[in-house]
Amino acid sequence: EISGREILAEIRKLSSEMRVILSSGYSEESVLDDLKDDLHLRFIKKPYRPGELAEQVRHSLTAG
């Protein structure tokens, strides 16, 4: 019973550099509006195909 945004805030308390992938049925702009400066945050819109998720994970693991 905790939102993704609340979980992200808790993760950021532990590490500002931990890579996170958020997923939502809402648009990326509406979800990430105030999070656009978070360089370690990726987004994937629901519904998504396994290959799309794999691509986001791959990008997160190889990003600088």
C-alpha positions as CSV (number, residue, x, y, z in Angstrom):
1,E,0.0,0.0,0.0
2,I,2.8,2.4,-0.9
3,S,3.1,4.2,-4.2
4,G,5.9,3.8,-6.7
5,R,6.9,7.5,-6.0
6,E,7.1,6.7,-2.3
7,I,9.3,3.7,-2.9
8,L,11.5,5.7,-5.2
9,A,11.9,8.3,-2.4
10,E,13.0,5.5,0.0
11,I,15.4,4.1,-2.6
12,R,16.9,7.6,-3.1
13,K,17.5,7.9,0.7
14,L,19.7,4.8,0.5
15,S,21.4,5.7,-2.8
16,S,21.1,8.6,-5.2
17,E,22.9,6.5,-7.8
18,M,20.9,3.3,-7.7
19,R,19.4,2.6,-11.1
20,V,15.6,2.4,-11.1
21,I,13.0,1.5,-13.8
22,L,9.6,2.9,-13.2
23,S,6.6,1.4,-14.9
24,S,3.1,3.0,-15.3
25,G,0.1,3.1,-17.5
26,Y,0.3,6.9,-17.4
27,S,2.5,8.9,-19.8
28,E,6.2,9.3,-19.2
29,E,5.7,13.1,-19.0
30,S,3.0,12.9,-16.3
31,V,5.0,10.4,-14.2
32,L,8.5,11.9,-14.6
33,D,7.6,15.6,-14.7
34,D,9.4,16.5,-11.5
35,L,12.0,13.6,-11.8
36,K,13.5,14.5,-15.2
37,D,16.8,15.4,-13.5
38,D,17.3,11.9,-12.1
39,L,20.0,10.5,-14.3
40,H,19.6,7.0,-12.9
41,L,15.9,6.7,-13.6
42,R,14.3,4.9,-16.6
43,F,10.7,4.6,-17.5
44,I,8.6,2.1,-19.4
45,K,4.9,2.5,-20.1
46,K,2.5,-0.3,-19.5
47,P,1.6,-2.4,-21.3
48,Y,5.0,-3.4,-22.6
49,R,6.5,-6.4,-24.2
50,P,9.3,-8.5,-22.6
51,G,11.8,-7.3,-25.2
52,E,11.0,-3.6,-24.3
53,L,11.6,-4.4,-20.6
54,A,14.8,-6.2,-21.4
55,E,16.0,-3.2,-23.4
56,Q,15.4,-0.9,-20.5
57,V,17.2,-3.2,-18.1
58,R,20.1,-3.5,-20.5
59,H,20.3,0.3,-20.9
60,S,20.2,0.7,-17.1
61,L,23.0,-1.8,-16.6
62,T,25.3,-0.3,-19.2
63,A,24.6,3.4,-18.6
64,G,27.5,5.3,-17.4
